[in-house]
Structure formats: structure tokens, C-alpha cells
């Protein structure tokens, strides 16, 4: 790429010079995965992989120092949560299947002096039993699973507020809207359980997290670990406060460092000092992913906007959004959902809400709870799936 763009690497001496370098992206790693590995095989201590939700999974190689850096990264995250020795954190996420996050949180808790309980995902009854037995003070969990925990507690007439759990590091789903206010999902959780929610943004490729502190005003950047830029479609830096694609350059990584890697994630950055005393930039929630943009009847949509509307709708119990290509080659959008209402009653309630919030009306397909469950958890998936992209251009 340097040859193609006539880059003189010796001329790059500072951050402004960095911007003269070409960017890389997901497709580059997918097509040339092994070329990104920068150490001999004998120095690799672990292989992890991306989930493959955005195409072919990517393999990431870690050296011993990379494993230590990963633990330090999540140690910083737990410091944002004011974690102290004596805290007991329940890790309600996958710790196998080459999933990086599980080992990262486990290592970070060790550095923070807190105890880890590797319960894994699912099984609300077991999770509650463990919380009560060990006096768990914190959770690492997907936010939507917390709703299932709350629902189970209500069925058993148990009080979530009576436990020692005070804070949750919420992974995989946004907790805030475009104005950094709690979104519908966060409000639902906190109406049923008085826990403090901390959002985080990370990916396997960048091996670094941006985690909220108690102020809840975006995930904190740790500049010793990563350089972050926000760029427009032409690759130019956006003005402060504007949306841009998150582009990262990793620091301190040996096995698979990345240079100006375009994540595809659209965020806003906030530069004023935080109330917690930290002064580095903060990243707001992912407002959309470039590959997931939907063009429906002339209107551009991102899945998070649909998630927000459906999470607000009390009648919608579970859902999956599916986008395909119609006979004319245009995006075709269907919302598969489960509701306890009759379809005609749900239509009367939901369609005006969708029309008002989105300006367009997707097709609605009513499904049984078991069907939605199968769609959300396909075979060998380590994450819950709420967005399925079947467009011809992505095949």
C-alpha cells in the first residue's frame, strides 16, 4: 500500500504525518489475514477471532505481551467502574470459542484485585443463585439479558434490589442515545433493577476498550493504548461534535498491530474534560455501522435507530431485523417480532410509532417466541443476533 500511494515512511514523524498514510479496513484483513501478523509463529501464545457478524471471521494472534496489554486495557475499564479489591464480578459472557472479551475481562479483574465468577451466558436461575451465594457486587453482561434476569425474578417473586449487585459493565449493545442520555433499553433495565450501568465500546481487532465512568458521558480514551481519529467518507477529520467513522492505530501490540484501521463504526467524540477528572476524549455510542446502512424508500436507516424504537415498544417482547434485496435490487426490510398482543392490535400500536420515528414503514412479520430464539442464536453463535443482512451485495 505504501508503494501504491508513494508513501515515504521516514517522513511520518508525528500525528499530523500519520494522516498522510492510507487507511485499512475489514476487507483488507479478511483477504490478507496472515499478512497482518507481525511476529514469528513461535512467539504467538493465543489465537482469537472476530464473531463473523460482518462477514468472514478474522483471526487475531496475540503474543504474551499482547495478553498482558489486553488485561491492562480492561483493568483501566474496571477502574472507570471504581472497582476495588473485594468486589466480586460475575462474567455472564462467553469464555470459550476464541472469544477475546471473556479472557480480557478475566485478566483485567485480576489486575484490579477483584474476584471473577465465570458463569457464562444464559440460565437466569443459575445466575441468580450465584449472585445470592457469593454476594456478587458487579456483572459483565449483555444488557438485553438483564431484562430476562429481571423477568425471571418477577416470575419467582424475588427482589433484584435486595442483592449486593451495584454495577454492570454492559457489553455488545448501546445504552445511550445520540445525546448521551439513557436509551429505551437502559431505562427498561433500571426501572426493574437499581444498578449502575456502564457502557463500553471495543472490538477484537483493536484489542482496546472505551468504557464509561460513573458520569456516563461516553467511553474514555486511553492514549497509551490507541490513537483514534474520526473521519468522513472522504477520509478527512470531522469537526468536533460531528459524526465520523472511528479509525484507530493500535499502540503496544506485537502480534497484529493495526495502522489507520477503519472500523466502520459511526460515533461522535467529546473533548471537554469529564466530571470524573479524566481529560482525554470520549467516544459516544455507535450510531451506526457503514456496512449496515439500510436505504429504504429513499430514507437512510441504521439498525440502532430501529432497536431504539422496538425497545421502547412494551408490546414487543423480542425481535430480529432482517434486510435483503428485492426484485428491483433495492433494500428490503422486515421486522420479525414476538408479541403477546393479537397481530392486528400490535399493528395498530406499532405501525404509527415506526412511521413517526423512522419516516418509513418496514414490513412486520409475527413469530412465536421459539422462532425468534432460533433466529437470535444460530448454531455456533457466541453472540445474540438481532440484525441479519442477506443483501446480495454482502454475500
LINDAKA-V61600 format. One record per pair of residues at least 4 apart in sequence whose ideal C-beta (glycine too) atoms are under 8 Angstrom apart, sorted by the first residue. I is the first residue (numbers start at 1). GAP is how many residues later the second one is. D is the distance in Angstrom with one decimal. If there is no record, write none. Layout:
((I GAP D) (I GAP D))
//
This chain:
((1 4 6.2) (1 6 7.6) (1 21 5.0) (1 23 7.6) (2 4 8.0) (2 5 4.0) (2 7 6.3) (2 19 7.9) (2 20 7.8) (3 4 7.8) (4 18 7.7) (5 16 7.9) (5 17 5.0) (7 5 8.0) (7 13 7.0) (7 14 6.2) (7 15 7.3) (8 4 8.0) (11 6 6.3) (11 9 7.5) (12 5 3.9) (12 6 6.2) (12 8 6.6) (12 9 6.6) (13 4 5.4) (14 4 7.5) (15 4 7.6) (15 212 7.0) (18 209 7.1) (18 231 6.8) (18 242 7.0) (19 210 7.5) (19 218 7.5) (21 238 6.5) (21 239 5.5) (22 238 7.1) (23 208 7.6) (23 212 6.4) (23 224 6.1) (23 237 4.5) (23 238 7.2) (23 239 5.0) (24 4 4.5) (24 5 7.3) (24 234 6.7) (24 235 6.4) (24 236 6.3) (24 237 5.1) (24 238 6.9) (25 4 7.7) (25 236 7.0) (25 237 4.4) (25 239 7.2) (26 4 6.1) (26 28 6.3) (26 29 6.7) (26 32 7.4) (26 179 7.9) (26 236 7.7) (26 238 6.3) (26 265 7.8) (27 4 5.9) (27 28 7.7) (28 4 6.0) (28 8 8.0) (29 4 5.8) (29 7 5.7) (29 29 4.9) (29 176 6.8) (30 25 6.1) (30 26 4.8) (30 28 6.0) (32 4 6.6) (33 4 7.9) (33 25 5.9) (33 26 5.6) (36 220 5.2) (36 222 7.5) (37 7 7.7) (37 24 4.9) (37 218 6.3) (37 219 5.5) (38 216 6.8) (38 217 6.7) (38 218 6.7) (38 219 6.2) (39 4 4.2) (39 5 6.5) (39 22 7.2) (39 24 5.8) (39 215 5.6) (39 216 5.5) (43 20 5.1) (43 21 7.9) (43 211 7.3) (43 212 7.6) (44 17 4.6) (44 18 6.9) (44 19 6.3) (44 211 6.2) (45 17 6.0) (45 18 5.9) (45 19 5.0) (45 21 7.8) (45 22 6.1) (46 15 7.6) (46 16 4.7) (46 21 6.4) (46 57 7.7) (47 12 5.7) (47 13 7.1) (47 14 5.7) (47 15 7.5) (47 51 6.6) (48 11 7.6) (48 12 5.1) (48 14 6.8) (48 50 4.9) (48 51 7.0) (48 52 4.3) (48 55 7.7) (48 156 6.1) (49 8 4.7) (49 9 6.4) (49 10 5.2) (49 11 6.7) (49 49 4.4) (49 155 7.1) (50 4 7.7) (50 7 5.1) (50 8 4.5) (50 10 7.4) (50 153 7.5) (50 154 4.7) (50 155 6.7) (51 6 6.9) (51 48 7.9) (51 153 7.7) (51 330 7.7) (51 331 6.3) (51 332 5.4) (52 4 6.5) (52 5 3.8) (53 330 6.9) (53 332 7.0) (53 334 8.0) (54 210 7.1) (54 235 7.3) (54 237 5.9) (54 238 8.0) (55 236 8.0) (55 339 7.2) (58 146 7.3) (58 147 6.5) (60 40 7.1) (60 144 5.7) (60 145 6.5) (60 147 7.3) (60 195 7.2) (60 196 5.2) (61 194 4.1) (61 195 5.5) (62 4 3.8) (62 5 5.4) (62 8 7.0) (62 145 7.8) (62 193 5.0) (62 194 7.8) (63 4 7.3) (63 191 4.5) (63 192 4.8) (64 4 6.7) (65 4 6.2) (65 187 7.7) (65 189 5.5) (66 4 6.3) (66 141 7.0) (66 187 5.7) (66 188 5.6) (66 189 5.0) (67 4 6.7) (67 36 7.7) (67 40 7.1) (68 4 6.4) (68 39 7.9) (69 4 6.3) (69 138 7.2) (69 156 7.2) (69 183 5.3) (69 184 6.7) (70 4 7.0) (70 30 7.3) (70 33 7.2) (70 34 4.8) (70 37 6.3) (70 137 5.8) (71 4 6.2) (71 33 6.8) (71 36 2.9) (71 37 5.4) (71 39 6.8) (71 40 5.6) (72 4 6.7) (72 36 7.5) (72 39 6.6) (72 153 8.0) (73 4 7.0) (73 31 6.7) (73 35 7.1) (73 134 6.9) (73 135 5.4) (73 136 5.8) (73 149 7.2) (73 152 5.9) (74 4 6.4) (74 30 4.7) (74 31 5.3) (74 33 6.5) (74 34 2.7) (74 35 7.6) (74 135 6.5) (75 4 6.6) (75 32 7.8) (75 33 4.4) (75 36 3.9) (75 37 5.4) (76 4 6.9) (76 32 7.8) (76 133 7.9) (76 135 7.5) (76 144 7.9) (76 146 5.4) (76 149 7.9) (77 4 7.1) (77 31 6.2) (77 92 6.8) (77 123 6.3) (77 132 5.2) (77 134 3.9) (78 5 3.9) (78 11 7.9) (78 30 5.4) (78 31 6.4) (78 34 4.5) (78 36 6.9) (78 91 7.6) (79 4 6.6) (79 33 7.0) (80 118 6.7) (80 131 4.7) (80 132 6.4) (80 133 4.4) (80 134 8.0) (80 140 6.0) (80 196 7.8) (81 57 6.9) (81 86 5.4) (81 88 6.2) (81 117 5.4) (81 130 7.5) (81 132 7.7) (81 133 7.8) (82 85 7.8) (82 132 6.7) (83 4 5.2) (83 6 7.6) (83 26 7.6) (83 29 4.8) (83 31 5.4) (83 55 7.0) (84 28 7.8) (84 29 7.3) (84 30 7.3) (85 27 7.5) (85 28 3.5) (85 29 6.5) (86 27 7.8) (86 28 7.2) (86 51 8.0) (87 25 7.6) (87 27 4.0) (87 28 7.1) (87 50 4.8) (87 51 5.6) (88 26 6.9) (88 27 4.6) (88 29 6.4) (88 46 5.5) (88 47 6.3) (88 48 4.9) (88 49 5.3) (88 50 7.1) (89 16 7.6) (89 20 5.6) (89 25 5.7) (89 26 7.0) (89 27 5.8) (89 28 6.9) (89 47 7.2) (89 48 7.3) (89 49 4.3) (89 50 6.8) (89 51 6.1) (89 80 7.8) (90 27 4.6) (90 29 5.4) (90 37 6.9) (90 40 6.2) (90 41 6.6) (90 44 7.9) (90 46 4.8) (90 48 7.3) (90 49 5.0) (90 50 7.2) (90 51 7.7) (91 4 6.6) (91 11 6.4) (91 14 5.8) (91 15 6.5) (91 25 5.8) (91 26 6.5) (91 27 5.2) (91 28 6.6) (91 29 7.4) (91 49 5.1) (92 27 5.7) (92 28 6.9) (92 29 5.7) (92 35 6.3) (92 47 5.9) (92 48 6.4) (92 49 4.1) (92 50 7.6) (92 53 6.6) (93 6 7.5) (93 8 6.1) (93 9 5.6) (93 12 7.4) (93 27 7.1) (93 28 5.7) (93 47 6.0) (93 48 6.8) (93 49 7.0) (93 78 6.5) (94 5 4.5) (94 7 7.7) (94 8 5.6) (94 26 6.5) (94 27 6.0) (94 288 4.4) (94 289 7.8) (95 4 6.9) (95 7 3.6) (95 8 7.0) (95 11 7.0) (95 23 5.5) (95 25 6.2) (96 6 7.5) (97 283 7.6) (97 285 4.7) (99 4 7.7) (99 283 5.3) (100 4 5.8) (100 104 4.8) (100 107 7.2) (101 4 6.3) (101 70 6.4) (101 101 7.3) (101 103 7.9) (102 4 6.3) (102 16 7.8) (103 4 6.2) (104 4 6.2) (104 105 7.7) (105 4 6.3) (105 11 7.5) (105 35 5.2) (105 64 7.4) (106 4 6.9) (106 10 5.3) (106 12 7.1) (107 4 6.8) (108 4 6.3) (109 5 4.7) (109 6 7.2) (109 7 4.5) (110 6 7.3) (114 24 7.6) (117 13 6.1) (117 17 6.1) (117 19 6.5) (119 4 7.7) (119 7 6.6) (119 8 5.9) (119 11 5.6) (121 21 7.3) (121 24 6.8) (122 23 7.6) (123 4 6.2) (124 4 6.3) (124 24 5.6) (124 25 5.1) (124 27 7.9) (124 28 3.8) (124 29 7.9) (125 4 6.4) (125 27 6.7) (126 4 6.3) (127 4 6.4) (127 22 6.3) (128 4 6.4) (128 21 7.1) (128 24 7.0) (128 25 6.7) (128 28 7.9) (128 30 6.9) (129 4 6.0) (130 4 5.9) (130 6 6.6) (131 4 7.9) (131 5 4.4) (131 32 5.3) (131 33 7.6) (131 34 6.1) (132 31 6.7) (135 29 4.7) (136 27 7.2) (136 28 6.3) (136 29 5.7) (137 27 5.2) (137 28 6.3) (137 29 5.8) (137 30 7.3) (138 27 6.8) (138 28 6.9) (138 29 4.8) (138 30 6.8) (138 31 7.1) (139 7 7.8) (139 26 6.1) (139 28 7.7) (139 29 4.6) (139 30 7.1) (139 56 7.7) (140 28 7.5) (140 29 4.6) (140 31 6.5) (141 4 5.5) (141 5 5.9) (141 27 6.0) (141 28 7.7) (141 29 6.6) (141 30 7.1) (142 4 7.8) (142 28 7.3) (142 29 6.0) (142 30 4.7) (142 31 6.2) (142 241 7.9) (142 242 6.4) (143 4 7.6) (143 25 7.9) (143 27 4.6) (143 29 7.6) (143 30 4.8) (143 32 6.3) (143 42 5.4) (143 43 7.1) (143 46 6.2) (143 54 7.3) (144 4 7.4) (144 29 6.1) (144 41 6.7) (144 240 6.7) (145 4 6.6) (145 239 7.8) (146 4 6.4) (146 22 6.8) (146 24 7.8) (146 43 5.0) (146 47 6.8) (146 49 8.0) (147 4 6.2) (147 38 7.9) (147 41 6.1) (147 42 6.4) (147 45 7.6) (148 4 6.3) (149 4 6.5) (149 11 7.3) (149 44 7.7) (150 4 6.5) (150 10 6.2) (150 39 7.1) (150 42 3.9) (150 43 5.5) (151 4 6.6) (152 4 6.4) (153 5 4.4) (153 6 7.2) (153 7 5.1) (153 39 8.0) (154 4 7.9) (154 38 7.6) (158 4 7.7) (160 5 7.6) (160 32 6.7) (160 33 4.3) (160 34 7.9) (160 35 8.0) (161 32 6.9) (161 33 5.4) (165 28 7.9) (165 30 5.8) (166 29 6.3) (166 30 6.2) (167 28 6.3) (167 29 4.6) (167 30 7.9) (167 31 6.5) (168 27 5.2) (168 28 7.1) (168 29 5.3) (168 30 6.8) (169 29 5.3) (169 31 6.2) (169 42 7.2) (170 5 5.6) (170 27 5.4) (170 28 6.4) (170 29 5.6) (170 30 7.0) (171 29 5.9) (171 31 7.9) (172 211 6.4) (172 212 7.6) (173 12 6.4) (173 134 7.8) (174 9 6.4) (174 11 7.7) (174 25 6.6) (174 111 3.9) (174 112 6.0) (174 130 6.1) (174 133 7.9) (175 7 6.5) (175 8 6.3) (175 10 6.6) (175 11 4.3) (175 22 5.4) (175 24 4.2) (175 110 7.2) (176 4 5.1) (176 5 6.3) (176 6 6.4) (176 7 5.8) (176 10 7.0) (176 23 6.2) (176 40 7.1) (176 108 6.9) (176 109 4.8) (177 4 5.3) (177 5 7.7) (177 6 4.7) (177 108 7.3) (177 131 6.8) (178 90 7.6) (178 106 7.4) (178 107 7.7) (178 109 6.2) (180 36 7.1) (180 37 5.5) (180 38 6.4) (180 90 7.9) (180 104 6.0) (180 105 7.8) (182 4 3.8) (182 5 5.2) (182 8 7.0) (182 15 7.7) (182 34 7.8) (183 4 7.1) (183 102 7.9) (183 125 5.6) (183 128 7.0) (184 4 6.3) (184 124 5.6) (184 127 3.8) (184 128 4.1) (185 4 6.7) (185 122 7.5) (185 123 7.9) (185 126 4.6) (186 4 6.2) (186 11 5.7) (187 4 6.2) (188 4 7.0) (188 123 6.7) (189 4 6.1) (189 6 7.4) (189 8 6.5) (190 4 6.9) (190 5 7.2) (190 7 6.8) (196 18 6.7) (197 19 7.8) (198 13 6.3) (198 14 4.7) (198 15 7.5) (198 16 7.7) (198 18 7.6) (199 12 7.5) (199 13 4.9) (199 17 7.6) (199 20 6.6) (199 86 6.7) (200 9 5.2) (200 10 6.7) (200 11 4.3) (200 12 6.9) (200 19 6.0) (201 8 6.9) (201 9 4.6) (201 10 7.9) (201 18 5.0) (201 64 7.6) (201 66 7.4) (201 82 5.7) (201 84 7.3) (201 85 6.4) (202 4 6.9) (202 6 6.5) (202 7 3.9) (202 8 6.9) (203 60 6.3) (203 62 7.9) (205 51 7.8) (205 53 6.3) (205 56 6.5) (205 58 7.6) (206 20 6.4) (206 42 4.9) (206 44 6.0) (206 52 6.6) (206 55 6.9) (206 57 7.1) (207 43 6.4) (207 46 6.0) (208 14 7.2) (208 17 4.9) (208 18 4.5) (208 40 7.4) (208 42 6.7) (209 10 7.2) (210 8 7.6) (210 9 3.0) (210 10 6.3) (210 11 6.0) (210 72 7.3) (210 73 4.6) (211 8 5.2) (211 9 6.3) (212 4 5.4) (212 5 7.4) (212 6 6.7) (212 7 5.5) (212 8 7.3) (213 7 6.4) (213 61 6.5) (213 63 4.3) (213 65 7.0) (214 62 6.7) (215 59 5.5) (215 60 4.5) (215 61 5.4) (217 53 6.6) (217 57 6.1) (217 58 7.4) (217 65 6.2) (218 51 7.8) (218 52 5.0) (218 64 3.1) (218 65 5.5) (218 66 4.9) (219 63 6.0) (219 64 4.9) (219 65 8.0) (220 54 7.2) (220 58 5.5) (220 60 6.2) (220 62 5.7) (221 5 7.3) (221 7 5.9) (221 59 4.4) (221 60 4.8) (221 61 6.7) (221 62 6.9) (222 4 7.0) (222 58 7.0) (223 4 7.4) (223 57 5.7) (224 27 6.6) (224 28 7.4) (225 25 7.4) (225 26 5.7) (225 27 6.4) (226 22 5.4) (226 23 6.9) (226 24 5.6) (226 25 6.0) (227 21 6.7) (227 22 4.1) (227 23 8.0) (227 24 6.7) (228 18 6.5) (228 19 7.3) (228 20 5.5) (228 41 7.5) (228 53 7.0) (228 55 7.3) (229 8 6.3) (229 15 7.9) (229 17 7.8) (229 18 4.3) (229 19 7.6) (229 20 8.0) (229 31 7.4) (230 7 6.7) (230 8 5.0) (230 12 7.6) (230 13 7.8) (230 14 3.1) (230 15 6.8) (230 16 6.3) (230 17 7.2) (230 37 6.9) (230 38 7.7) (230 39 5.4) (231 4 5.3) (231 5 6.3) (231 6 6.2) (231 7 6.7) (231 13 5.4) (231 14 5.3) (231 16 5.2) (231 31 7.5) (232 4 5.2) (232 5 7.8) (232 6 5.4) (232 12 6.0) (232 13 7.6) (233 12 7.9) (237 7 7.5) (238 4 4.1) (238 5 6.8) (238 6 3.7) (240 29 7.1) (240 31 5.7) (241 27 6.5) (242 26 7.1) (243 23 5.4) (243 24 7.1) (243 25 5.7) (243 44 6.1) (244 22 7.0) (244 23 7.2) (244 24 7.7) (244 25 7.6) (245 17 5.9) (245 18 6.9) (245 19 6.7) (245 20 6.8) (245 21 5.9) (245 45 6.4) (246 17 4.6) (246 19 4.7) (246 20 7.7) (246 21 5.3) (246 37 6.9) (247 13 5.7) (247 14 6.6) (247 15 5.2) (247 16 6.9) (248 10 6.5) (248 12 7.8) (248 13 5.4) (248 15 6.5) (249 9 6.6) (249 10 5.6) (249 11 5.7) (249 12 7.2) (250 7 5.1) (250 8 5.0) (250 11 7.8) (253 4 4.4) (253 5 7.6) (264 25 5.0) (264 26 4.6) (264 27 5.5) (265 21 4.9) (265 23 7.9) (265 24 5.7) (265 25 8.0) (266 20 6.8) (266 21 4.8) (266 22 4.6) (266 23 6.9) (266 24 6.7) (266 36 7.4) (267 16 5.0) (267 17 5.4) (267 18 7.1) (267 19 5.9) (267 20 6.3) (268 15 7.6) (268 16 4.4) (268 19 7.3) (269 12 5.0) (269 13 6.9) (269 14 5.9) (269 15 7.3) (270 11 6.6) (270 12 4.6) (270 13 7.9) (270 14 6.6) (271 10 5.3) (273 4 7.5) (273 5 7.3) (273 6 4.5) (274 4 4.9) (274 5 7.3) (274 8 6.5) (285 19 7.5) (286 18 6.7) (287 15 6.5) (287 17 6.2) (288 4 6.6) (288 5 6.3) (288 14 2.9) (288 15 7.2) (288 16 6.1) (288 17 7.7) (289 4 7.6) (289 13 7.1) (289 14 7.7) (291 98 7.7) (291 103 7.1) (292 10 6.3) (292 11 5.5) (292 95 6.5) (292 97 6.6) (293 7 5.9) (293 8 7.3) (293 9 5.9) (294 6 7.2) (294 7 4.4) (294 8 7.2) (294 9 7.6) (294 29 5.4) (294 37 5.1) (294 39 5.9) (295 4 7.4) (295 5 5.8) (295 6 7.8) (295 35 7.2) (295 36 5.0) (296 5 5.9) (296 35 5.6) (296 37 5.2) (296 64 5.0) (296 66 6.8) (297 63 4.9) (299 59 7.0) (299 60 5.4) (299 61 4.7) (301 4 5.7) (301 5 6.6) (301 32 7.7) (301 57 6.3) (301 59 7.4) (302 4 7.9) (303 4 6.0) (303 18 5.9) (303 83 7.4) (303 84 4.6) (304 4 6.4) (305 4 7.0) (305 52 7.5) (305 53 6.7) (306 4 6.3) (306 15 5.5) (306 29 7.2) (306 52 7.2) (306 56 7.7) (307 4 5.9) (307 14 7.8) (307 79 6.7) (308 4 6.6) (308 49 7.9) (309 4 6.7) (309 44 6.2) (309 45 6.1) (309 48 4.9) (309 49 6.8) (310 6 5.1) (310 9 5.1) (310 25 7.2) (310 27 7.1) (311 5 7.9) (312 41 7.6) (313 36 7.3) (313 37 5.8) (313 40 6.4) (315 24 5.0) (315 25 7.3) (315 26 5.1) (315 30 7.9) (315 31 5.4) (315 34 5.6) (315 35 6.7) (316 21 5.2) (316 22 7.6) (316 23 5.8) (316 30 7.8) (316 34 7.0) (317 20 7.7) (317 21 4.9) (317 22 6.0) (317 23 6.6) (317 52 7.1) (318 19 6.9) (318 20 4.7) (318 51 6.6) (318 54 4.5) (318 55 7.5) (318 58 7.2) (319 16 6.1) (319 17 6.4) (319 18 4.2) (319 19 7.3) (319 53 6.9) (319 67 6.9) (320 15 7.8) (320 16 4.6) (320 17 7.8) (320 52 6.1) (320 55 4.6) (320 56 6.0) (320 65 6.9) (320 66 5.8) (320 67 7.5) (320 68 6.3) (321 12 7.2) (321 13 7.6) (321 14 5.7) (321 15 7.7) (321 41 8.0) (321 65 6.4) (321 66 5.1) (321 67 7.1) (322 11 7.5) (322 12 4.8) (322 13 7.9) (322 14 6.3) (322 65 7.9) (322 66 4.5) (322 68 6.6) (323 8 5.8) (323 9 6.8) (323 10 5.2) (323 11 7.8) (323 64 7.7) (323 65 7.4) (323 66 5.5) (323 67 6.8) (323 68 6.0) (324 7 7.7) (324 8 4.8) (324 10 7.6) (324 66 4.3) (324 67 6.0) (325 4 6.1) (325 5 7.0) (325 6 6.8) (325 7 6.2) (325 65 7.6) (325 66 5.0) (325 67 4.6) (325 68 7.5) (326 4 5.2) (326 5 7.7) (326 6 4.2) (329 63 7.7) (331 60 6.7) (332 31 7.8) (333 29 4.2) (333 30 6.7) (334 28 6.5) (334 29 4.6) (334 30 7.5) (334 31 5.4) (335 27 5.2) (335 28 7.1) (335 29 5.2) (335 30 6.9) (336 29 4.7) (336 31 5.1) (336 35 7.6) (336 36 6.5) (336 39 6.4) (337 9 7.9) (337 27 6.7) (337 28 7.4) (337 29 6.6) (337 30 6.7) (337 35 7.3) (338 28 7.5) (338 29 5.6) (338 30 6.6) (338 31 4.8) (338 33 7.7) (338 34 4.8) (339 4 7.8) (339 7 4.7) (339 27 6.8) (341 4 4.4) (341 5 4.3) (341 8 7.2) (342 4 7.0) (343 4 6.1) (343 23 4.9) (344 4 6.6) (345 4 6.6) (346 4 5.4) (346 18 7.8) (346 20 7.3) (347 4 5.4) (347 17 6.9) (348 4 7.8) (349 4 7.0) (350 4 6.1) (350 14 6.9) (351 4 6.2) (351 10 6.1) (351 13 7.4) (352 4 6.1) (353 4 6.2) (354 4 5.4) (354 6 7.9) (354 7 5.7) (354 8 6.6) (355 4 7.2) (355 5 7.4) (355 6 5.2) (358 4 7.6) (367 4 4.1) (367 5 5.2) (367 8 7.8) (368 4 7.3) (369 4 6.3) (370 4 6.6) (371 4 6.5) (372 4 6.1) (373 4 6.3) (374 4 7.5) (375 10 6.9) (375 13 7.2) (376 8 5.1) (376 9 5.3) (376 10 6.7) (377 4 5.6) (377 7 6.4) (377 8 7.1) (378 7 6.4) (381 4 6.1) (389 5 5.3) (390 4 7.7) (390 5 7.7) (391 4 7.4))
//
